[in-house]
Amino acid sequence: MPGRTHRTCPPYPGARGHDFEILDAPELTAATARLAERCRLAAEGASGAW
């Protein structure tokens, strides 16, 4: 993956169209959850989602 930290990794598996599971990486789990929430808000058209 191009991302080398828990902050830069989350977009890549989903952007490539792959399902994925996070095993034993609490920092990556939290970063992915934050990204998912931002995407949800953006999809709903919430202003200021990013």
C-alpha positions as protocol buffer text, in pm:
chain_id: "A"
residue {
  index: 1
  type: MET
  ca { x: 0 y: 0 z: 0 }
}
residue {
  index: 2
  type: PRO
  ca { x: 127 y: 349 z: -71 }
}
residue {
  index: 3
  type: GLY
  ca { x: 19 y: 468 z: 274 }
}
residue {
  index: 4
  type: ARG
  ca { x: 281 y: 410 z: 536 }
}
residue {
  index: 5
  type: THR
  ca { x: 103 y: 536 z: 847 }
}
residue {
  index: 6
  type: HIS
  ca { x: -235 y: 471 z: 1006 }
}
residue {
  index: 7
  type: ARG
  ca { x: -342 y: 812 z: 873 }
}
residue {
  index: 8
  type: THR
  ca { x: -256 y: 748 z: 508 }
}
residue {
  index: 9
  type: CYS
  ca { x: -351 y: 379 z: 470 }
}
residue {
  index: 10
  type: PRO
  ca { x: -732 y: 373 z: 505 }
}
residue {
  index: 11
  type: PRO
  ca { x: -834 y: 500 z: 160 }
}
residue {
  index: 12
  type: TYR
  ca { x: -638 y: 249 z: -48 }
}
residue {
  index: 13
  type: PRO
  ca { x: -811 y: -91 z: -6 }
}
residue {
  index: 14
  type: GLY
  ca { x: -1157 y: 57 z: -53 }
}
residue {
  index: 15
  type: ALA
  ca { x: -1050 y: 275 z: -344 }
}
residue {
  index: 16
  type: ARG
  ca { x: -919 y: -34 z: -520 }
}
residue {
  index: 17
  type: GLY
  ca { x: -1255 y: -205 z: -475 }
}
residue {
  index: 18
  type: HIS
  ca { x: -1136 y: -463 z: -225 }
}
residue {
  index: 19
  type: ASP
  ca { x: -1306 y: -572 z: 93 }
}
residue {
  index: 20
  type: PHE
  ca { x: -1066 y: -575 z: 384 }
}
residue {
  index: 21
  type: GLU
  ca { x: -1041 y: -648 z: 754 }
}
residue {
  index: 22
  type: ILE
  ca { x: -822 y: -476 z: 1008 }
}
residue {
  index: 23
  type: LEU
  ca { x: -654 y: -716 z: 1248 }
}
residue {
  index: 24
  type: ASP
  ca { x: -482 y: -600 z: 1565 }
}
residue {
  index: 25
  type: ALA
  ca { x: -420 y: -236 z: 1470 }
}
residue {
  index: 26
  type: PRO
  ca { x: -621 y: 1 z: 1694 }
}
residue {
  index: 27
  type: GLU
  ca { x: -471 y: 315 z: 1536 }
}
residue {
  index: 28
  type: LEU
  ca { x: -566 y: 198 z: 1187 }
}
residue {
  index: 29
  type: THR
  ca { x: -913 y: 97 z: 1306 }
}
residue {
  index: 30
  type: ALA
  ca { x: -972 y: 445 z: 1448 }
}
residue {
  index: 31
  type: ALA
  ca { x: -838 y: 621 z: 1137 }
}
residue {
  index: 32
  type: THR
  ca { x: -1056 y: 406 z: 911 }
}
residue {
  index: 33
  type: ALA
  ca { x: -1363 y: 479 z: 1124 }
}
residue {
  index: 34
  type: ARG
  ca { x: -1296 y: 854 z: 1099 }
}
residue {
  index: 35
  type: LEU
  ca { x: -1262 y: 830 z: 721 }
}
residue {
  index: 36
  type: ALA
  ca { x: -1584 y: 626 z: 697 }
}
residue {
  index: 37
  type: GLU
  ca { x: -1772 y: 890 z: 895 }
}
residue {
  index: 38
  type: ARG
  ca { x: -1639 y: 1167 z: 672 }
}
residue {
  index: 39
  type: CYS
  ca { x: -1744 y: 973 z: 363 }
}
residue {
  index: 40
  type: ARG
  ca { x: -2090 y: 912 z: 511 }
}
residue {
  index: 41
  type: LEU
  ca { x: -2136 y: 1282 z: 581 }
}
residue {
  index: 42
  type: ALA
  ca { x: -2013 y: 1377 z: 234 }
}
residue {
  index: 43
  type: ALA
  ca { x: -2250 y: 1127 z: 73 }
}
residue {
  index: 44
  type: GLU
  ca { x: -2539 y: 1280 z: 268 }
}
residue {
  index: 45
  type: GLY
  ca { x: -2437 y: 1624 z: 142 }
}
residue {
  index: 46
  type: ALA
  ca { x: -2340 y: 1764 z: 480 }
}
residue {
  index: 47
  type: SER
  ca { x: -2144 y: 2087 z: 444 }
}
residue {
  index: 48
  type: GLY
  ca { x: -1811 y: 2095 z: 619 }
}
residue {
  index: 49
  type: ALA
  ca { x: -1769 y: 1718 z: 613 }
}
residue {
  index: 50
  type: TRP
  ca { x: -1398 y: 1754 z: 541 }
}
